[in-house]
């Protein structure tokens, strides 16, 4: 139901704003020129405040979210966002600070950002950090632009290729093309590791860099990462780290120590700020010392003269790739990430990686015991793992998407489906460190029931979901013939 369906034009609804209050009465409109006054009806529904509250509250209850349901979306790290972090970000001194406020009046905010830069440096092992990128994709763009700027500053303009494994995130090759590179794809082996021999055959004087995430989208840790780094560096290339899976190794291993030259971190994943629905996000970038001059500004620096904090100036970063946004990043998300990191401390950050990995391996073993096929049965999971339903698809005509839709009927959001693309009929499952043992066990119990349904009543599974406000949609038609206009 749309709120327009509650329209009561024939029965006008009063407002809390009295007609005598300035701004609500006709006299207040006297100063508005006639030509700028609306001549037609606004077209909004005539509803009471209580109707509005009830309508949107009921709509919110129909949504799947991390606050209401188990949400094991692989690669996206949909974990609980501590409410205290929201409260910190909404403190008046932060929430009411104008972005153009003088730096002398913004010392509290600037100090937290300075410390957040240091925290990200410590967690990733990089030499310097910029908080400017507004999302992971923009962080990728910044990373590739810095790689390009680095090579151009050295007069090395023949490097026109970016090497990307088949397990890369979809945005990786897109970002490389946006930055003017040709993408060279390399395969992964049957055990999930990058085919180092195939990679070695394509890298050379045209290689600008390699884009990689570790653990990879296969849910496994790249065991030959130092060898990969050495080979890429030997031909003059650089290594870019996609931070999507950093949640698995926080406090245990650092990309900088693996040999990566530039990274982006998804604060809306790893540092538990709100995620989903298209935003908000934040994708800070970290670099090795060789790339530090090219960081996007502004960066928060400590001012020795005043013993305070300020933004870096353009003159201090003459080789910078420039600004990526009007100001310095998504302040609300940055503040939430800072509060989350300070709440955890060093020991807590380490526990995140340990518990995320423990939960994933527990769930992987339980599903394997049910006879569900693992994509990489010889490997331990990182914080996520892949299962494939290719046998059920062939035997029963039931796809991974059918099973994902059926999960919704049991109040569980589906894992990531059909990604990575190299595994047929797959789910990429990430339980995260914030889920309890009871939640994981219930997921297993639901899978037991769905597997029984698949054998006994396959049409029930094929037609799912059955108990949601919206039933099975035509995904192809929705993509090809999208119509979101109100009629």
C-alpha positions in Angstrom: 0.0 0.0 0.0 1.2 3.5 -0.9 0.6 6.4 1.4 -1.5 7.9 -1.4 -4.0 5.2 -0.8 -4.6 6.7 2.7 -5.5 10.0 1.1 -8.5 11.8 2.8 -9.1 14.8 0.6 -12.8 14.6 1.3 -12.0 14.8 5.0 -9.3 17.4 5.6 -6.8 16.5 8.3 -5.6 19.1 10.8 -1.9 19.7 11.4 0.0 20.3 14.6 1.2 23.6 13.2 -1.4 26.2 14.3 -2.6 28.8 11.7 -1.3 31.6 14.0 2.3 30.4 13.9 4.5 32.3 11.6 5.1 30.4 8.4 1.7 28.7 8.4 -0.7 31.6 8.0 -1.7 33.4 4.9 -0.1 36.7 6.1 3.3 35.0 6.1 3.0 34.5 2.3 2.5 38.3 1.7 6.2 38.8 0.9 6.3 35.9 -1.6 5.9 37.3 -5.2 2.7 36.2 -7.0 4.7 34.7 -9.8 6.6 32.4 -7.4 3.5 31.0 -5.7 2.1 27.6 -6.5 -1.0 27.8 -8.8 -1.9 24.1 -8.6 -2.5 21.6 -5.9 0.8 20.1 -4.4 -0.4 16.6 -5.0 0.5 15.2 -1.6 -1.9 12.9 0.3 -4.1 14.4 3.0 -3.1 12.2 6.0 -2.6 12.8 9.7 0.8 12.6 11.4 -0.3 9.4 13.2 -1.2 7.8 9.8 2.2 8.8 8.4 4.0 7.3 11.4 2.0 4.0 11.3 2.3 3.7 7.6 6.1 4.0 7.4 6.7 2.0 10.6 4.7 -0.9 9.1 6.6 -0.6 5.8 9.9 -0.8 7.7 8.8 -4.0 9.4 8.4 -5.6 5.9 12.1 -4.9 5.1 14.9 -7.4 5.7 17.7 -5.7 7.7 20.6 -6.6 10.0 18.5 -5.3 12.9 15.7 -7.7 12.2 17.1 -10.8 10.4 20.1 -13.0 10.0 21.9 -11.5 6.9 24.8 -13.7 5.8 25.6 -11.7 2.6 29.0 -12.9 1.5 31.6 -10.3 0.7 29.5 -7.5 2.1 30.0 -8.1 5.8 26.5 -7.2 7.0 27.2 -7.1 10.7 25.6 -5.4 13.7 26.2 -1.7 14.0 26.7 -0.8 17.8 24.2 1.9 18.8 26.7 3.6 20.9 28.7 4.5 17.7 25.5 6.2 16.3 25.1 8.1 19.5 28.7 9.3 19.4 28.3 10.5 15.8 25.2 12.4 16.8 26.7 14.3 19.7 25.9 18.0 19.1 29.5 19.0 18.7 29.8 16.6 15.8 26.3 16.6 14.2 25.9 20.4 14.3 29.4 21.2 13.1 29.3 23.0 9.8 31.8 21.7 7.3 33.0 25.2 6.6 33.5 26.0 10.3 36.9 27.4 11.2 39.5 24.8 12.1 40.1 26.4 15.5 36.4 25.6 16.2 36.7 22.0 14.9 39.5 20.6 17.0 37.5 17.8 18.5 36.4 16.5 15.1 39.8 16.9 13.5 41.5 15.1 16.4 39.2 12.1 16.0 39.9 12.0 12.2 43.6 12.2 12.9 43.4 9.3 15.2 41.2 7.3 12.8 43.9 7.8 10.1 46.4 6.3 12.6 44.1 3.4 13.5 43.7 2.4 9.9 47.4 2.7 9.4 48.0 0.4 12.3 45.4 -2.2 11.2 46.6 -2.2 7.5 50.3 -1.7 7.9 50.4 1.2 5.5 52.5 4.4 5.8 49.8 7.0 5.3 46.0 7.2 5.0 43.4 9.6 3.4 39.8 9.4 4.6 38.5 11.3 1.6 36.9 8.6 -0.6 33.2 8.4 0.0 32.7 4.7 -0.8 34.6 1.6 -1.7 34.3 2.1 -5.4 35.7 5.7 -5.0 38.5 4.2 -2.9 39.3 1.9 -5.8 39.3 4.8 -8.2 41.6 6.7 -5.9 43.9 3.7 -5.6 44.2 3.2 -9.4 44.6 6.9 -10.0 47.5 7.0 -7.5 49.1 4.0 -9.3 48.8 5.9 -12.6 50.2 9.1 -11.0 53.2 7.1 -9.6 54.2 5.7 -12.9 53.7 9.0 -14.8 55.8 10.8 -12.2 58.6 8.4 -13.1 58.1 8.9 -16.8 56.9 5.3 -17.1 54.0 5.8 -19.5 54.1 2.4 -21.2 52.3 0.7 -18.3 48.8 0.3 -19.7 47.6 -2.9 -18.2 46.0 -3.9 -14.8 46.0 -7.6 -14.0 42.9 -8.9 -12.3 42.1 -12.5 -11.1 38.8 -14.1 -12.1 37.8 -13.9 -8.4 38.0 -10.1 -8.3 35.1 -7.9 -7.3 33.0 -6.7 -10.3 34.1 -3.1 -9.6 37.8 -4.0 -10.0 37.9 -4.3 -13.8 35.4 -1.5 -14.1 37.6 0.9 -12.1 40.7 -0.1 -14.1 38.9 0.8 -17.3 37.7 4.1 -15.8 41.3 4.9 -15.1 42.4 4.2 -18.7 43.8 0.7 -18.3 43.3 -2.5 -20.2 42.3 -5.4 -18.0 44.2 -8.6 -18.2 42.4 -11.5 -16.4 44.2 -14.4 -14.8 42.6 -17.6 -13.6 42.6 -19.2 -10.2 43.4 -22.8 -9.4 41.0 -25.5 -8.3 42.0 -24.9 -4.7 41.1 -21.2 -4.9 44.6 -19.7 -5.1 45.7 -17.4 -8.0 47.5 -19.3 -10.8 50.9 -17.8 -10.2 52.3 -19.3 -13.4 49.5 -17.8 -15.5 50.0 -14.5 -13.8 53.8 -14.6 -14.4 53.1 -15.2 -18.1 51.2 -11.9 -18.5 53.0 -9.5 -16.3 55.8 -7.4 -17.7 56.8 -3.9 -18.8 53.2 -3.0 -19.6 51.9 -4.0 -16.1 50.9 -1.0 -14.0 49.6 -3.2 -11.2 47.7 -6.2 -9.9 44.3 -5.8 -8.1 43.7 -8.4 -5.5 41.8 -9.0 -2.2 43.2 -11.4 0.4 41.3 -13.4 1.6 39.9 -13.7 -1.9 36.3 -13.9 -3.0 36.8 -17.7 -2.9 36.7 -17.3 0.9 40.3 -18.6 1.1 43.6 -16.9 2.1 46.0 -16.4 -0.8 48.9 -18.5 0.5 51.5 -17.3 -2.1 50.8 -13.6 -1.6 54.4 -12.7 -0.8 55.6 -14.5 -3.9 52.9 -12.8 -6.0 54.0 -9.4 -4.6 57.7 -10.1 -5.3 57.0 -11.1 -8.9 54.8 -8.1 -9.6 57.3 -5.7 -8.0 60.1 -7.4 -10.0 58.6 -6.2 -13.3 57.9 -2.7 -11.9 54.2 -3.1 -11.1 52.3 -2.2 -7.9 49.8 -4.2 -5.8 46.4 -2.9 -5.1 44.4 -4.4 -2.2 40.6 -4.4 -2.3 39.6 -4.1 1.3 36.3 -5.9 1.0 37.5 -8.9 3.0 39.7 -7.2 5.6 37.2 -8.3 8.3 38.7 -11.7 8.2 42.3 -10.8 9.1 42.0 -7.7 11.3 44.6 -7.9 14.0 46.0 -11.1 12.5 47.7 -10.0 9.3 48.2 -6.7 7.5 48.1 -6.0 3.7 51.2 -3.7 4.1 53.2 -6.7 5.4 52.0 -8.8 2.5 53.6 -6.4 0.0 50.6 -4.3 -1.1 51.3 -0.7 -2.1 47.9 0.8 -2.0 44.6 -0.3 -0.4 41.1 0.9 0.3 39.1 0.0 3.4 35.3 -0.3 3.5 34.5 1.3 6.8 30.8 0.4 6.1 31.9 -3.2 6.2 34.9 -3.8 8.3 34.3 -1.0 10.9 30.6 -1.7 11.3 29.0 1.5 10.1 25.5 1.3 8.5 25.6 -0.6 5.2 23.1 -1.4 2.6 20.4 0.3 0.6 23.0 2.2 -1.5 24.7 4.0 1.4 26.1 5.6 3.4 29.6 4.4 2.8 33.3 5.3 3.2 36.4 4.0 1.5 39.6 5.5 2.9 42.8 4.7 1.1 46.2 3.7 2.5 49.5 3.7 0.8 53.1 2.7 1.1 55.7 5.5 1.5 56.3 5.5 -2.3 52.7 6.6 -3.0 52.2 9.0 -0.2 52.8 12.1 -2.3 49.8 11.2 -4.5 47.2 10.7 -1.8 43.9 12.6 -2.3 43.4 15.5 0.0 42.7 16.9 2.4 44.4 14.9 5.1 44.3 15.8 8.7 47.7 16.7 10.0 49.2 17.7 13.4 50.2 21.4 13.4 53.5 21.7 15.3 53.1 25.5 15.6 49.8 25.3 17.4 49.9 21.8 18.8 46.5 21.4 17.2 45.0 19.8 14.1 44.2 21.1 10.6 43.6 20.0 7.0 46.6 19.7 4.7 46.8 22.3 2.0 47.1 21.8 -1.8 50.6 23.3 -1.6 51.6 20.6 0.8 50.5 17.9 -1.6 51.6 19.2 -5.0 51.5 15.7 -6.6 48.1 14.7 -5.1 45.5 13.2 -7.4 43.2 16.0 -6.0 40.0 16.1 -4.2 37.3 13.4 -4.6 34.6 15.3 -2.8 33.7 18.8 -1.7 35.1 18.2 1.8 37.1 15.3 3.2 34.7 12.3 3.3 31.6 11.0 4.8 31.9 12.5 8.3 29.1 10.6 9.9 30.4 7.2 8.8 34.0 8.2 9.8 32.8 9.1 13.3 30.9 5.8 13.7 34.0 3.9 12.5 36.2 5.8 15.0 33.8 5.0 17.9 33.7 1.3 16.8 37.5 1.0 16.7 38.0 2.7 20.0 35.4 0.5 21.6 37.2 -2.6 20.4 40.8 -1.6 21.1 43.6 -3.6 19.8 42.5 -6.9 21.4 39.0 -6.4 20.2 40.1 -5.8 16.6 41.9 -9.1 16.8 38.8 -10.9 18.2 36.8 -9.7 15.2 39.0 -11.6 12.8 39.1 -14.7 15.0 35.4 -14.9 15.6 34.5 -14.1 12.0 36.7 -17.0 10.9 35.4 -19.3 13.6 31.8 -18.7 12.7 32.4 -19.2 9.0 34.3 -22.5 9.6 31.6 -23.8 12.0 28.8 -23.1 9.5 30.8 -24.5 6.6 31.4 -27.8 8.5 27.7 -28.0 9.5 26.5 -27.5 5.9 29.0 -29.9 4.5 27.7 -32.5 7.0 24.2 -32.0 5.4 25.7 -33.1 2.1 25.9 -29.5 0.7 28.8 -29.3 -1.8 31.7 -27.0 -0.9 33.4 -25.2 -3.7 36.8 -25.6 -2.1 36.5 -28.6 0.2 40.2 -28.9 0.9 40.5 -25.3 2.2 39.7 -23.7 5.5 37.2 -20.8 5.3 38.3 -17.2 6.0 35.3 -15.2 7.1 33.2 -16.5 4.3 32.9 -19.6 2.2 31.2 -20.8 -1.0 28.8 -23.7 -1.5 27.4 -24.9 -4.8 24.0 -26.4 -5.7 25.0 -27.4 -9.2 24.0 -31.1 -8.5 20.5 -30.1 -7.2 20.0 -27.8 -10.2 20.8 -30.7 -12.5 18.8 -33.3 -10.6 15.7 -31.3 -9.5 15.8 -28.2 -11.7 16.1 -26.2 -8.5 18.6 -23.3 -8.7 20.6 -21.5 -6.1 18.3 -18.6 -6.6 15.2 -20.8 -5.8 16.8 -21.9 -2.6 17.7 -18.3 -1.7 14.1 -17.2 -2.2 12.9 -20.0 0.0 15.2 -18.9 2.8 13.3 -15.6 2.9 10.1 -17.5 3.9 12.0 -18.6 7.1 13.1 -15.0 8.0 16.7 -15.3 6.8 18.1 -13.1 4.1 19.8 -15.0 1.3 23.6 -15.2 1.1 25.2 -13.6 -2.0 24.1 -15.7 -5.0 26.0 -16.4 -8.2 29.1 -14.7 -7.0 31.9 -15.3 -7.7 30.9 -16.1 -11.3 33.5 -18.9 -11.7 31.5 -21.2 -9.3 28.2 -22.4 -10.8 24.9 -22.2 -8.8 26.8 -20.9 -5.8 26.1 -19.1 -2.5 28.8 -16.9 -0.9 28.0 -17.1 2.8 29.4 -14.8 5.5 28.0 -15.2 9.0 30.2 -12.4 10.5 31.6 -12.3 14.0 28.5 -10.7 15.6 26.1 -13.7 15.1 25.5 -16.1 18.0 25.8 -19.9 17.9 22.0 -20.1 18.3 21.6 -18.1 15.1 24.0 -20.3 13.1 22.3 -23.4 14.4 18.9 -22.1 13.3 20.3 -21.4 9.9 21.4 -25.1 9.7 18.0 -26.3 10.9 16.3 -24.2 8.2 18.6 -25.6 5.5 17.7 -29.2 6.7 14.0 -28.3 6.2 14.6 -26.8 2.8 16.6 -29.8 1.6 13.7 -32.0 2.6 11.4 -29.8 0.7 13.6 -29.9 -2.4 13.2 -33.7 -2.4 9.5 -34.0 -1.4 7.9 -30.8 -2.8 10.3 -29.2 -5.3 7.6 -26.9 -6.7 7.2 -25.3 -3.3 10.9 -24.3 -3.4 10.7 -23.2 -7.1 7.8 -20.9 -6.3 9.2 -19.2 -3.2 8.9 -16.8 -1.5 5.3 -17.5 -0.3 5.0 -15.5 2.9 6.3 -12.1 2.0 4.5 -8.9 0.9 5.9 -9.6 -2.6 6.0 -13.0 -4.2 8.3 -14.3 -6.9 9.2 -11.5 -9.3 10.3 -11.7 -12.9 13.9 -10.7 -12.4 14.7 -10.5 -16.1 11.7 -8.3 -16.8 12.5 -6.1 -13.8 16.0 -5.5 -15.2 15.0 -5.0 -18.8 11.8 -3.1 -18.4 12.2 -1.2 -15.2 9.3 1.0 -14.3 9.3 2.8 -11.0 6.9 5.7 -11.8 3.9 6.2 -9.7 0.6 5.7 -11.5 
